[in-house]
Amino acid sequence: MDDLSRHIFGETVLSLEVPPEKNIRNEIRRKVEDFFSKRLIIPPVSYHDLAEHADELIRLFRWDKSYKAFVMVCSGNAVWRSVVGSIPYHRRMLLLPQCLKN
């Protein structure tokens, strides 16, 4: 286990470190979108595969390794974008957990 992850209930979990600068966040989102637009990756994508893609992107663009979880989130969003985008707005459903009920 490295400094970027920790164990919770026997599972290794990454800490979500979000880049503080907006331009870095936008660069990561843009380059991740471009990366996945050039590859045929069909969702769902496993956590392990997202982690491998994030490692590849971090090496390729020389981003800080602490942003791995953020890159994984952006990668998941990029993979699912075409699927969610193909569903008309009036057919989409937002499911909220009970804790947000009130």
N, C-alpha and C positions, 0 to 999 in steps of 0.2 A: 504494500500500500504506500503510495507517495503522498506528498503534502497536499495534493489537489483533491484527494478523495478521502472518504471515511466510511466506516462500517455502521450500518443501521439495521438491526434485526437480521444480522448475518449477510446483508447485501452491501456491496460496495457502491457508494453514492458519491457523485461528483458535487462539489460546491459550485453554485452558479455565480460565477464572477462575470459581471457585465462590464464591458469597457466604459469608462467614465466619459470619454469624449464622443460626441454624437457623430463626428466624421468617421471615426474608427468603426462604430456600430454600423453605420450606413455602408462603409466599404466592405465589411464582413458580409452583410446581407446581400449586397450587389454581387460580390464574387462567388458567394455560395449559390445564389440563383443561377448565375452564369455556368458554374461548374455542373450543376444538376440538369440544366437545360440541354447540355451537350451529351448527356448519358441517358440510356433507357433504364431507369430504376423505377420499379413499380411498387407502390406501397401495399401492404405495410412493410416497413423496414425494421429489422431487429435493432435492439439497443446496441448489440455488438457491432453490427454493420455501420450504424450511425457513428459509433466511436471510431471505427476504422477510417471512415470518410473524413471525420473531423481531424484525425491525426494527419491524414494525407493533406488536407487543406491547410492545416497549421504549418506543416513542413513546406508546402508549396509557396505560401505567401509570407512565411516567416512571422506569423502572429505569435503573441505571447501564449505559452502553453496553459496559462491559468484561464484562458477564454474558451477552453475545450467544451465545457457544458453549453455555453452560449452558441458556439459554432454548431453543436449537435442540435440545439433547438431550431436554429436557422435552417439547418439541413432538413430536419423533419418537416418544417413549414414548406420548404422548397419542394420536397418530394410530394407532399399532399396538395399543393396549390392547384394543380390541374384537375384533380379529382373534385375538390371542394368547389372550384370555379365552374365546373360543368353542371353543378346543381343550381337551378334557378332559386333566387332569394325566397320566393313564396313557398318553396318546398323544403327549406332548411329549418332545423329545429335547434334551439339553444337549450341545453340541459344544464341546470344549475344544481349544485349540491345543496342539501338541506341547510347547511350552515349559512347559506346566503339567502335563505327564504325570507327573513324579516328585513 
